[in-house]
Amino acid sequence: MLSRSPRAQVLALLAAATAAASAPACTTTETTETLDDSSSSSALIVRPADFPGNTPCSDAPGAMRSYVATLIDHVNPSVPFTLPSSLPTPCSQGVRFDDVVAGHPYTVEIDGYEAFADELGPSGWAKSNGDIDYKILRSGDRHMEAKDGTDLTPRWLASCGKDPSPHIVPANTGTLLVAQKCTPFEDTAPGSTETAVEISPQDSLGTLACAGSAPEGQPAVASFDLLPQDGLPGLLGLPCTSPAFVQKYTGKPLAPGKQLTFFIDAHPAADAPVAWGASCTAKVEEGLTVRAACTPLSAEGSFHIDISSLLAGFGAECSGDLATYDTKLVSGGLSAQKLGLPCTTDLSLGPLTPGDYAATVSVRDTDGGVVFAFACTATVEPGRPAEATCNLQ
């Protein structure tokens, strides 16, 4: 940073919790509102959500999670004056620069990071014992490092007011100005613009281990079957090895915002039947490679009925007179019963050992009378919900 003038030393740089949506386009008209009439200066707010483009701000791996904003005063075009940078701020929030001088032209530079806002700060901000040096954290230094002292380079870069010349200019004192004419965030990571989903069946191991790694006498996984549920190709007989196998999906089926579901079958030996199962999900994020999250492998499954879809198939819905339903599950010597369930709630019974199950469902009105009665069946498999097929009785 450049040395600070006496005026700059009294600039207050505050991180404001200015809530924002994820990525609307940057507005092109200047926005101001009046502050307290007694104010002798103006303020400038920077909000990542106002920047154009589709850079995701979320908790997903690979997404932007925090940023640092730096304000530069160009009142002397030959010697721009860099003001103290903001604190690391969540990318869902805005930063407010107070004591902005009316008539001065400003630009803003934004550094975006994958790390969360509480995971980075200026050099020396996190002490060796884990405490935080708040004086250093608020020093206004633009350079960031992790808690362990590792230097951090911003992955995303953007600016406001640079093209063709500085034009963020507060016209009057006592106004609140929102940064305008901002550039899209430039992603500096190589190959980072690919939209993809990765999945590793071994993420579902839980307390199990691969064959050859498990303690003697303990069950172990020899191979996996990867079974996507959204039109993506599956893979059979994937060995449980080190390093773990990772399948990457890209292309047209990966529509941003779509929730993908995968089932994992696990075998104790290459030619053995399925012993365990798991389900994995991933939400597609544009421009990111997202890793699917998997439940632990289980030898048991569940019996599931989507009540809303069931009623819709007969031209009805859970409203008006329809209020509750009863269900009774029977298989061999097993019997389970639930009464008075709200018809807004789907039915899920488990954990159940694999096999064929039958259930009756009675949908009742507000007076307790049966309006619909269904007979439902499903084959439960390890580690996944079995969606029942129902017929009107």
Secondary structure, DSSP 8 states (H G I E B T S, - for coil): -----HHHHT--EEEE-----S------S--EEE--TT-SSEEEEE-GGGSSS---BSSSTTSB-EEEEEEEE-SSTTS-EE------EETTSEEEEEEE-TT--EEEEEEEESS-GGGEESTT-B-TTS-B-HHHHTS----EEETTS-EE--SEEEEES-SSS--B---STTEEEE--SB---EE-STTTT--EEEE-GGGG-TT--BTTTS-TTS--B-EEEEEESSS---EEEEE--SS---EEEESTT--TT-EEEEEEEEESSTTS---EEEEEEEE--TT-EEE-EE---BS-EEEEE-HHHHHHTTT--SSTTEEEEEEEEEETTEEEEEEEEETTS-EEEEEE-SEEEEEEEEEEETTS-EEEEEEEEEEE-TTSEEE-EEEE-
